[in-house]
């Protein structure tokens, strides 16, 4: 099984980034192709800070020019440019082979993505034709960014291979801007800063040549981790004595975000009544917190809902409660308001998941892409993310574990870090007591899940209709292998968030034993996690990120019939690296064979430089899976 397929169950977590995704990944929705039929001959992007006299505010004029060239056969590609309520497209010019293409009419629509219920993100889109080899299609777009805070990440790469790209940022001396560069090392990128006397402005120019296309690759880190880009931070402006402070400090960022939250008007009566209903009969404060948290997890459906201010403003808590759906901001706000009604110290938190590389040391809208709730209880912060279904307090998803959070704290923000987690949080333990019965292996098996291994399984099971849960669970355990038959399946409650999830069953594993003469050969490991999970280094162009710090443990005791003796046991396997470890041991006691396997992912980020180390370990592991136990009739 390919590695991407084996751990794709964790990919759903990456869909929960509900605050202005457009800030982190450019939504120029061109079709990505493996061939080089279409490429960009030239890209020119200019961002100029200006003062709008009519509106009496600072704006950013953005000019985008893209020149596509057809290298081979006749073709056509979709083109789109995204914008939102803080941006306005002023003009679009399309030129095909040197002539203005008046017949191509751009369309303007709201962006429709499956995981979005509503978004205020719009796209200007049309189709670009290429009539022959060597044909050029050019697009020039003029946009206005109404608030300089929204000029953030600018990538040097595009969705198509590019021969040349230039990004220019024009900063008048009355504007205080900080520009950060990322991943320029090893790339053909030149940086230049000059002074334009006529504009009284500093001009920053970033020129890239020969950069490959950005690719959407399964289980990749977010684009800010891997692609060369700049991050523009507008700090302040002083135009003719008119001063404006944007994000000069982290506290400026906090106050801007917090101000949006203070504009809410919660229905305290409705929220109080619901809090009393949920916690009826519960007196312990921590137990009341869990009751509220679990109620939001179970009763509020997560749907990304981007409306107004590019999705930074939370929805009213009572509206989320009434509608029974909300995005991360709405769910965090509802959790907070219900906890407040219980007399608990609950606050909103802004956090950047591990999809982005920044933290609040750079005061930017790109530092956050998620919102959760924090509870201050017994001098300890408990971070509550209700979008993580079936997660209990104190257990943290990998995407937020260790990340810096900006905690609501009246006029001054409080910075903290969510606790780091290790693979011991996410143990998935298989315990098997087995015997040989002819060509089959039979016995009793118990599966135990905790942490994210538990929440992922419960999430999957509870998406299934109740009358099909048992069948779905059996198919999950057996992997639809007709030789691996289970019966008498029992589980701990499938809606229980506290403690471990346990699944017990009787097993009959047919044809697990083969024979030749007096000798029999036993395949003791059915699951074989990461078997053949090598990374194709010829095709994979990006680093790899695992969804969780997995910890797979299998403990098997196999009783050999008294009339047989053990002839050979495979050698143990011990592979330890900072990123992962694989351990397999075999032991014998009398007629009992004890097999133990533990596969741990210690670091979810696997850089391309470590692919060889991973592939060597996987090759050794997969070879070990082929080794069989040999016993002989006495």
N, C-alpha and C positions, 0 to 999 in steps of 0.2 A: 504494500500500500504506500502511495506517495505521502510524504510528510505533510503536504498541504491538505490532503484529504483527511489524514489521521487526526489533525487537531483543528479542523475547520469549525467544530462546535463552539470554539471560543471566538470566532470571528464576529458573531452577533454583537459582542460587546462594543466593537468599534462602530456600530451603527448608532450608538447612543450619545453622539456628540451634538448636542442640540442648540449650541449657541453659535450662530453665524459661521457655519462651516466655510463660507466663501472667503473668510479671512485667512484660512489656512491652506487652501488648495484652490488654485484658479479654476473657476468653472467655465473655461472656454471649452465647450463640449464638442471637440472634433473627434471623428472616428480614429482610433488608434489602429495602425496596420503594421504588420511585421515587415512588409516590403518597403522599399525606398522610392516608390513611384512618386510620392509627393513629399517635398521638403520645403523648408523656409529658406529662401535665398537671403532675406534680410528682415530683421525686426527692429523697429525703433520705437521706444517708449519714452515719453517725456512727462515729468510731473513738475509743475510750476506753482509755487505758492503765490496767491494773489489776494488783493484786498477788494472785495465787492463793495463799491461805493453805495449802490442802491440798497443792498441788504445790510450794509455796515458790519460785515463779518469776513473772516478769513476763509478762503476756499482754495481748492487745488484744481488747477486745470490739467487734465490728463489727455495726452494725444498718443494714440496707438496706431502704428502703421505696420502691417504685415504683408510681405511679398512672397507668395507661394509659387513654386515652380514645379512643373510636371516633368519628371525625368524619363518616363517611358510611354505608357499607353494612355489613351483618352480616359478621363475619369471625372468624378464630381465628389465633393466632400461637404459635409455639413459644417457650418461655422456658427458660433454663438459667442456672445459676450454678456457676462452677467452684470447686474446692477441692482441696487436696492433703494429704499426710501431716502437714504443719505446721498444718493448719487443720481445724476441725470445725464442721459445721453443726448448731446446737443446736435450731433451730426454724424451721418454714416455715408462714406463714399466708397463705391465698389468699382474697380477698374479691371477689365479683362482684356489682356493682350493690348494694352495701351489705350483702350477706349472705355469711356464711362459706361457702365452696364446699367442703363436706366430701366431695363426690363426686370431687373432683380429687385424685388420689393422686400425689405426687411420686415419681419413680423416681431411683435412685442407681446410676450406672454409671461404669466407667472411660471416659475420653475416647478415642475412636477416630478418629485422623486418618491419612490415607493414608501420609504420610511417617514415621509413628511405628510402630516395631515393638512397643514397649511403653512405657507411660507410667503413672506413679502419680497423674497428674492425673485427678480424678473430676469428674463433673457431676451436679448435681441438676436434673432437667428434667421439664417437663409442658407441657400446652397450655392457653393462656388463651383463653376464649371471649368474644366480643362479640356480643350478641344483636341489637343495633339501634344506630341512630345515637344518640350521646350516652351509650352504655353505658360503664361504668367497670369495669376489672379491676385489682385491687391485689394486690401481693405484698410481704410483709414477711419478711425472712430475718435470723435472728440467727446470727452466726458467732463462733468464737473462734480467734484467731491465737495459736498456742502460743509463738511466738518473735517478739519485736518486730522482729527483723531482717527478717522477711518482710513487714512493712508497708512498701511502697515507693511505687509509682506509683499515683496516684488521678486518674482523668480527670474533667474537668468536662463532657465530652460523652458521649453515649450512642449506641446503635445506632439510635434513633429521634429525630426532632426533639423538643426539650424546651422547654416553656414556662418551667419554673423548676426549678433544681436547687441544693441546698444541701449542702455537705460540711463537716462539723464534726469537728475533731480536739481531743480533751480530753487535756491533758497535765498530770498532777499535778506539783507543784513538785519532787518527789523524782526525776522523770524528766527527763533531758537529751535534748531532741529538736531537730533542725534541720529546717525545712521550706523547700524551694526551690519557687519558682513559675516556670512556663514558659508562654509564648505567651498571656499575659493581655492584651497590648497590642491595642487595637482591638476588644476583646470587652466585652460587658456583664457584667462580673464585678466584684463588690465584695468587699473583704477587710476583716475586722474581727477584732480581738483584744481579749478581755475577761478578767476574773479572776472565777472562781467561788469565793467564800469557803467555801461548804459543802464543796466538794471539794478546796479548796486547790489549784486547778488553773488553768492558763491555757487559754483556750478560743479556738481559731482557727476562724473561720467564713468560708467562701468561697461566695458566692451568685452563680449565673449565671442569666441570663434570655435566652430566645430563641436558644439555640445550635442550629445545624443538626446533623443526624445524622452520626456517623462513617461514612465510606464505605470500602469495600474497592475501591480503584481500582488498576488495573494500573500497574506501574512507579512507584508512589509511594514516597517516603521512608518510613521506619518512623514509627509514630504519635507517638513522642516528639518528632519533628522538627516536627510540624505541628499537633497538637491541644493545647488548653490543659489543663494538668494540674499537680498538685503532686507533689513527690518528698519523702517522709518518711524522714529518716535518724535512727535510734535510736542515740544516742552512748553513753549510760551511764545507770545508775540507782543511787540510794542510798536504799533503803527501810529506814527504822529502823536505819541503820548497816550494812545488808547491801548491799554494793557489787557491781555487775555492770558490766563494760565490754563494749559491743557494737562499734559501728563509730565510735569517737571519732576515729581516724586511718586513713589508708590502710593503715598497717601492721597495724592491727587486722583490717581486711578480709582482708589477705594471710594473716595467721596463721590466721584461721578457715578460709579456703579451703585453705591448705597443710596444716592439721591433718587434713582429710579425706583428702588424698593420702598422708599419713604412716601412715594406718591400713591401707594396702594391704600385702600380703605376697607379693611376686613370687616365682614359681618360678624361681630363678636358674639352676638346672640346665637346665631346658627352654628358657629364653630364651637361655642361653649356647650351647646346642647349635644352635639355630636361627640365631643370629647368625654362628656359625662356618660353618654351611652356606651362608648367603647370601653371605658375604664370602670364601669359599674361593678362594685364589689371588690375592686382592687385598691389597696391602701398603700402598698409599697411603691415609692416613687420610681424606682428602676423598673419594676414590673409594669407600671403605668406607661413608662416610656416605650417598653417593648410592645405593649398592646397597641399603642398609637402607631408605632413604626410598622408593625406587621399589618395593621389595618390598611395603611396607605399602600404598602406593597401589594396587598391582595386585592384591593378594591379600586385602585386607580390605574387605569391603563396608560402605559407610556406611549405618547405620540409626540414627535417633535413638532413644535408649534411656533413658527417664527413670525411674529407680528409686531411691527413697530420697533424703531430704534434697532433694526437688524437683529431682533431676537434677544436683546439684553434685559428687557423688562419682564419680571415675572407676572404671571396671570394672578388675578385675585384668588386667594385660598378658597373662599366659599364658592367661587365659580368652578374651580377644579373639582371640589367636592360634589357640586350639583351635577356637573357634566360627566363625572367619573372618568375623565381622561385629562392628561396634561403632559407637558414636557418636563425636563429636569428642573427647570426653574419653578414651574407651577407646583410640582410634587414636593420640592424642597420647601417652598413657601407654605404649602398646606401642612406638611409635617411640623414645621416651626410653629404655626399658629395654633394647631391642636395641642402641641406640647405646652405652649404658653398658657392655654386655657387650663392646663393641669397644674399651673404654678411652677413650671420648670424653666430653667434658663436655657432657652433654645435660640439659636441664631442662624442666619443664612451664611453660607460660605461660597466663595468663588474659587474655583480650582481648575488648573490645566491638567488634563489626563496625560498619560504617557504617549498619547498620539502626537503631542507637540513637545518641542525641546526646551521651550522657555519657562522661566518662573518669574516671580514678581520683582526680581532684581532689575528687570527691564520693564518699566511702567508702560505697558502697551495693552491694547484690547486683545492682542494675540497671546497674552499670558494666561488667559482663561478660556475654556471652552465647555465648562460644565458647572453646575450648581448643586450643592448638597446642603444638608442641615447639620449643625453641630450642637451638641448638648453638653453643657458644663455641669457635671455631676460628681460630687465628692472630690473636687479639685482635679478632675480628669476630663479631658475632652473625648467625647464619643461622637464619631462622625457617621452620619446616617444618610445613606444613598438609597432612596426608595425605588430608584430605577433598577436596582439589582435585586431581582425577585428571589425570594427564599434565602436571603442573606441575613444573618443574625448580627446584632451589635457586637463590635469588636473583631469581626471577620471582615477583611477588606479585599475588594477586588484588585487584581494586579494593576489595572489601568489607573487607579488612584493611590495605591499603596506607596508611601514614601514621598508623595507629591506635596508641594507647598500649597497651603490654603490661605486665603485672605478671609478672616473671620469678622463678621459684623460686630462692631464695637463702638457704637455711637459715632462721634466725629472722627475718631482715629482708628485706623485698622489695626488688627491684631494678626500677625503672621505666625503660622505654626506649620508643622508637617504631620501629615497622616502617618501613622506608624508603618514602618517597613514590614513586609511579610516574607517568610521563607517557605520552602516547599513543605515544611512540617505542618503548615496550616492546611494544606490541600491533599492530605493523605487519602489514597484510594487503596484499601487493603482487601486482598482476596485471600481467604483462609480455606484450605481444602483438605478433607480427610478422605482418602481414596483407597480402593482396593482393586485388584485385577480380577476380572471375571471373563475368562476366555479371551476374546479379542477386544473386549471392552474394558473401560475403566469406569467404576461407579463409586458413589459415596455421597457425602454431604458437603455442601459449599456454603460459605457465608461471605457476602460482599459488604464492605463497610466504606462509607464515603463521608468526608468532612470538608469544610471550607468550600472552595469554588468547585471541587469535584462533586460535592453534594448539590450545591445550588444549580449547577448546570444540568444535572440529571433531573432534579425536581422541576426545573423550568421546562425541560423537554417533555417529561411525563405529563405535566399538568396542562400542556397545550393539546394533549390528546383527549378525545371524548371519553367520558368516564366508562362507558361500556366497552371501550377498546384499550383501556390502560393496561390490563393484565397481558393482553396479546402484545401490545407495544413493548412492555417491559421484557417479556420473554424473547421477543425478536432482538431487542437490544443486547440481552445477555448471550444469546446463542449466535448472534451475528447471522441469523437465518441459515445456519449450518444444520442440515437435517440429521447429521450424525451426532450432534451435541444436543441431547434431549434432556429437558429439565421438567420436574414435577414438584408438587407440594410447595409451591412458591409462597413465601410469606414476607411481609415487609413491615418496617416501622411505619407510622402514619406518613402518607405522602404529602401532607400539608404541614408537617412539623418542621419548623425552622430551627428550633433549639436542638443541640446535640447532634449525634451522627445519624445518618441514614443507613439502615441495614436491610439487606435483601438475603434471604436464606432459601435454599432449594435442594432437592435431591437431584443427583446427576447420573446420567448414563451416557458415557462418551464412547460411541460405537467406533470400531476400527481404529482406536488409539494405540492398539498393540498389533504388531505384525510378528510373524514367526518364520524361522528357517531351521529345519531340523529340530534340535532340542533347545535352540536359543530363541528367545523372544526379545523384541526391540520396542522400547516404550518412548513415546513422545509425551513428556510430562507437562509441557507448557502449551496450553491452548491459546492464550490471548496474544502473546508475542508482540507486545507494544513496540513501535518504531521499527518493525521488521522491514528491511529494505528501504528505509526512509532516508535515502541519500538525497542530497541536493544536487541538482543538475547545474554544475558550475559553468557549463558552456552556455546555458540559457538564462540562468538567474543573474540579473543585473543589479539587484539591490540587497541590502542586508535583510536579515530575517528576524521577526519578532514572534516569539511564542505567546499564546494568549494568557497562560498562567505559569507559575512555578509548580509544575506537576511533580507528583511524588507517587509513583506506582509501586506497590509492594505486593508480591505474591508469596504466600507461605503454604507449601504443599507437603503433606505427609502421605506417602504411598506405601501400603503394606504389601509385601511380596509373599506369595503362597509358600508354605513351609517346604514344599517339594522342590523349590527353586533356590538357587544361590545367585548372588550378584557377581557378575563377571567384570563389567567395566562401568565406571562412572565418568561422565565428561569432566574435563578440567574446569576449575573455577574461572570466573572472569572478573577482573577488577580494572576499571578504567575511571580515573579521577582527573577532572580538569576544573578550573574555576567556574566554568559555565554549566557543567553537567557531570553526572557520574553514573556509571552502569556497574552493578555488582550482582553476580550470580554465584551461588555456592551450592554444593552437593555434599551431604553427609549421610552416613549409614549408622544405624544402631540396631543390631540384630537383623531382623528381616524388614526393617523400616528404613525407607529412603526419605530424607528431609531435603526439600528443594526450596531455596529462598532467592528471590529476585527483587532488587530495588533499583528503579530508574528514576533519577532526580534531575529536574531542570532548576539550576540555582540562579541563573541569569537569563531572563527572557530575551535579551538582545544578543543576537548572534551576528557579529560582523562578518563581512565577506572574507576577511583575512583568516577567520576561524572555520570556514567551510571545510577545508582539508582535514582539520582536526575532527570535526563532526563526522565527516564521511568515513574516515578511518575507523572511528569508534563504531559507527553503524555497521560497517562491513564486518568488524569483529563480532558484534552482537548478533547480526543475522547469521553468520557462520555458526555461532554457538547455538542458535535456535535449531540448526540442522542436526546437532549432535544428539544421539539417542542413548538411553540407558539400556545396557544389555544384561539380561539374566538368563541363566541356563538351568534346565531341569537336572536335578541331582540323580 
